[in-house]
């Protein structure tokens, strides 16, 4: 506790998984937090949870890819709390398509919702930090897509890679102001087991799509040396560290929070040497909201897990 006492933060992107958990952990460490999202209900729900735990938070609705909205969010935060020390950007929207079929509108949307949103959060956040004399910390939440080529993921990979190198460049531009810019890179997250991957986990009749870029959760789990997916809390703890003075000599860094995925030898498949069935993994998984454990995944879904 109190690692971020008297600091003020903005989190772009809310909800009970990654964004809401980061906001919760920042507040729990003593920061006053503005939670922003394009959906009012998402931001308000996160703020209600944080306040219910006894911490300080406010919500401002806005689109992280619109210059005027980002400026308004930053201005509202400074007006409410008097300063700005921390900006966390995890806004963005994903489009999947083969490069031959990629629509330019989807491409432009990906670039705007990741790279452009990152620019605006950094730009307006840094200006506010300079105005109040803060040696602040700006943190962008990345993806392994920034480091690898992924079939059917041309726009996502390009946008995230652009954001990654933008953050490095911004770190160099802002270093002499005492403002640090770092990134956190997760791989596929555990909460996707109970959000986007339910059928794969629990439908006995599920069949893997023929789409060239598709891989199953079992295939993904088999590539993770630590034999588990990262949780929202793992990203939140990394963000707290980068937001705190504990990381005061770090800028331009990318923290891999991916169970060792990025650093393993490509041809080594950990699951062949340490087998773990994805359905057994799911059976033991606890659903979390804002980083707080809820019921077992099987209890949430109210159905048995078929063994693979």
C-alpha positions in Angstrom: 0.0 0.0 0.0 0.9 3.7 -0.4 3.4 3.1 -3.2 1.5 5.7 -5.2 0.5 8.0 -2.3 -0.5 11.5 -3.4 -0.2 10.6 -7.1 -2.9 11.2 -9.7 -3.5 8.7 -12.6 -5.6 8.4 -15.7 -6.5 5.0 -17.1 -7.8 5.0 -20.7 -9.9 1.9 -21.1 -12.2 0.5 -18.4 -14.0 -2.7 -17.5 -13.7 -5.5 -15.0 -10.7 -7.1 -16.7 -7.5 -5.4 -17.6 -8.4 -1.7 -17.4 -10.5 -1.9 -14.4 -8.0 -4.1 -12.6 -5.2 -1.6 -13.3 -7.3 1.3 -12.1 -8.2 -0.6 -8.9 -4.5 -1.5 -8.1 -3.4 2.1 -8.8 -6.1 3.4 -6.4 -5.3 0.7 -3.8 -1.7 1.9 -3.8 -2.8 5.4 -3.0 -3.4 7.1 -6.3 -6.4 9.2 -7.2 -7.6 7.7 -10.4 -9.6 9.0 -13.4 -11.1 6.1 -15.3 -12.0 6.9 -18.9 -13.8 4.8 -21.5 -15.9 5.4 -24.6 -18.8 3.6 -22.8 -20.1 5.5 -19.8 -21.4 2.4 -18.0 -18.0 0.7 -18.1 -16.2 3.7 -16.6 -18.9 4.3 -14.0 -18.9 0.6 -13.0 -15.2 0.6 -12.4 -15.4 3.8 -10.4 -18.2 2.4 -8.3 -16.1 -0.6 -7.5 -13.0 1.4 -6.5 -15.0 3.8 -4.3 -16.8 0.8 -2.7 -13.4 -0.4 -1.6 -12.7 3.0 0.0 -10.4 4.5 -2.7 -10.6 7.7 -4.7 -11.7 7.6 -8.3 -13.7 9.5 -10.9 -15.0 8.7 -14.4 -14.9 10.8 -17.6 -16.4 9.5 -20.8 -14.4 10.0 -24.0 -12.9 8.4 -27.1 -9.1 8.0 -26.7 -8.5 8.4 -30.4 -10.1 11.9 -30.6 -7.8 14.8 -29.7 -10.4 17.0 -28.1 -11.7 14.1 -26.0 -8.3 13.2 -24.6 -7.5 16.8 -23.8 -10.9 17.2 -22.0 -10.2 14.0 -20.0 -6.8 15.2 -18.9 -8.1 18.7 -18.1 -10.9 17.3 -16.0 -8.5 15.1 -14.1 -6.2 18.0 -13.3 -9.1 20.3 -12.4 -10.4 17.6 -10.0 -7.1 16.5 -8.4 -4.7 19.4 -9.1 -2.0 17.4 -10.9 -1.2 14.4 -13.1 1.5 11.9 -12.5 0.5 8.7 -14.3 -1.1 7.9 -17.6 -2.0 4.3 -18.6 -3.2 3.7 -22.2 -4.8 0.5 -23.1 -7.4 1.7 -25.6 -7.9 0.0 -28.9 -10.0 -2.1 -31.2 -8.9 -5.3 -33.0 -9.7 -6.2 -36.6 -8.9 -9.7 -38.0 -8.5 -10.4 -41.7 -6.1 -11.9 -44.2 -3.8 -9.2 -45.7 -5.4 -9.8 -49.1 -8.8 -9.1 -47.8 -8.0 -6.3 -45.3 -10.3 -3.3 -45.7 -8.6 0.1 -45.5 -11.3 1.3 -43.1 -10.4 -1.5 -40.7 -6.8 -0.8 -41.2 -7.2 2.9 -40.4 -9.4 2.1 -37.4 -6.7 -0.1 -36.0 -4.0 2.4 -36.4 -6.1 5.2 -35.0 -7.3 3.2 -32.0 -3.8 2.0 -31.0 -1.0 4.2 -32.4 -3.0 7.5 -32.6 -4.6 7.0 -29.2 -1.1 6.3 -27.8 0.1 9.6 -29.3 -2.7 11.6 -27.8 -2.5 10.0 -24.3 1.2 10.7 -24.3 1.0 14.2 -25.7 -1.7 15.6 -23.5 -0.6 13.6 -20.5 3.0 14.8 -20.7 1.9 18.4 -21.2 -0.2 18.3 -18.0 2.8 16.7 -16.2 5.1 19.5 -17.3 2.5 22.1 -16.3 2.3 20.8 -12.7 6.0 20.0 -12.4 5.5 16.2 -12.2 8.2 13.7 -13.1 5.5 11.4 -14.4 5.2 7.9 -15.8 3.3 7.0 -19.0 2.6 3.3 -19.6 1.2 1.7 -22.7 -0.3 -1.8 -22.6 0.9 -3.7 -25.6 0.5 -7.2 -27.0 2.8 -10.0 -28.3 1.4 -8.9 -31.7 3.8 -6.0 -31.5 6.7 -8.4 -31.6 5.5 -11.2 -34.0 3.8 -11.6 -37.3 0.4 -13.2 -36.9 -1.7 -14.6 -39.7 -4.9 -12.7 -40.2 -3.5 -10.0 -37.9 -1.8 -7.5 -40.2 -3.6 -4.4 -39.0 -3.3 -5.4 -35.3 0.3 -6.3 -35.5 1.2 -3.2 -37.4 -0.7 -0.9 -35.1 0.7 -2.5 -31.9 4.3 -2.5 -33.3 3.8 1.2 -34.3 2.7 2.0 -30.7 5.7 0.1 -29.3 8.2 2.0 -31.2 6.3 5.2 -30.7 6.6 4.7 -27.0 10.4 4.1 -27.3 10.8 7.3 -29.3 8.5 9.3 -26.9 10.7 8.0 -24.0 13.7 9.6 -25.6 11.9 12.9 -26.3 10.6 13.2 -22.8 13.6 11.9 -20.8 15.1 15.4 -20.3 11.8 16.5 -18.7 12.0 13.6 -16.2 8.9 11.9 -17.8 9.3 8.2 -18.3 7.5 6.1 -21.0 7.4 2.3 -20.7 5.3 -0.5 -22.0 3.9 -3.8 -20.7 3.4 -6.7 -23.1 1.1 -9.6 -22.2 0.2 -12.5 -24.4 -3.3 -14.1 -24.6 -5.0 -13.5 -21.2 -6.6 -15.9 -18.8 -9.9 -13.9 -18.7 -10.4 -14.8 -22.3 -11.3 -18.3 -21.2 -14.6 -17.0 -19.7 -15.2 -14.2 -22.2 -14.2 -15.0 -25.9 -13.2 -18.6 -25.6 -16.2 -20.2 -23.8 -17.3 -22.5 -26.7 -13.8 -23.9 -27.1 -13.6 -24.6 -23.4 -17.0 -26.1 -22.7 -18.8 -27.2 -25.9 -18.0 -30.9 -26.5 -19.0 -30.4 -30.2 -16.6 -27.5 -30.7 -14.4 -27.9 -33.8 -11.3 -25.8 -34.5 -12.1 -23.3 -37.4 -10.3 -23.9 -40.6 -9.1 -20.2 -40.6 -5.3 -20.2 -41.3 -4.4 -17.9 -38.4 -6.4 -19.7 -35.8 -4.8 -21.6 -32.9 -6.6 -23.3 -30.0 -6.2 -22.5 -26.3 -4.5 -25.9 -25.9 -2.0 -25.0 -28.5 -1.4 -21.6 -26.8 -1.1 -23.1 -23.3 1.5 -25.6 -24.7 3.8 -22.8 -25.6 3.9 -21.1 -22.2 6.9 -22.1 -20.1 5.2 -21.1 -16.8 2.2 -23.3 -17.8 -0.4 -20.6 -17.2 -1.9 -17.6 -18.9 -1.3 -14.1 -17.5 -4.0 -12.6 -15.4 -5.2 -9.0 -15.3 -3.6 -8.7 -11.8 -0.2 -9.6 -13.3 -0.5 -6.7 -15.7 -1.7 -4.4 -12.9 1.2 -5.2 -10.7 3.7 -4.5 -13.5 1.9 -1.2 -14.2 2.0 -0.2 -10.5 5.8 -0.9 -10.5 6.3 1.3 -13.7 4.1 4.0 -12.2 6.0 4.1 -8.9 9.3 5.6 -8.0 10.7 2.0 -7.8 11.2 2.1 -11.5 12.6 5.7 -11.6 15.6 4.7 -13.7 13.5 2.9 -16.4 12.3 4.5 -19.6 11.8 3.0 -23.1 11.5 -0.4 -21.5 9.1 -3.2 -22.5 8.1 -5.6 -19.7 7.1 -9.0 -20.9 4.2 -10.4 -18.8 3.7 -13.5 -20.8 4.7 -16.6 -18.8 8.0 -16.7 -20.7 6.4 -17.0 -24.2 8.5 -14.3 -26.0 11.9 -15.5 -24.6 11.6 -19.3 -25.2 13.3 -20.9 -28.1 10.7 -21.0 -30.9 10.9 -24.7 -31.6 10.6 -25.8 -28.0 7.0 -26.7 -27.0 6.9 -26.7 -23.1 3.6 -28.6 -23.1 5.3 -31.7 -24.6 7.5 -32.0 -21.6 5.0 -30.7 -18.9 1.6 -31.7 -20.2 -1.5 -29.8 -19.0 -4.9 -30.2 -20.6 -6.6 -26.9 -21.2 -9.9 -28.1 -19.8 -8.2 -29.2 -16.5 -6.6 -25.8 -16.4 -10.0 -24.1 -16.9 -11.5 -26.3 -14.2 -9.1 -24.8 -11.6 -9.4 -21.2 -12.9 -11.1 -18.6 -10.8 -12.9 -15.8 -12.5 -11.6 -12.4 -11.4 -13.2 -8.9 -11.6 -11.0 -5.9 -10.9 -8.3 -8.4 -9.8 -10.5 -9.9 -7.1 -11.2 -13.6 -7.3 -14.8 -14.6 -7.8 -16.2 -18.1 -8.3 -14.5 -21.0 -10.1 -15.0 -20.8 -13.9 -17.0 -24.1 -13.9 -19.3 -22.6 -11.2 -19.8 -19.5 -13.2 -20.9 -21.3 -16.3 -22.9 -23.9 -14.4 -21.8 -26.8 -16.5 -19.2 -29.6 -16.3 -15.8 -29.4 -18.1 -15.2 -32.1 -20.6 -11.7 -33.7 -20.3 -9.7 -33.4 -23.5 
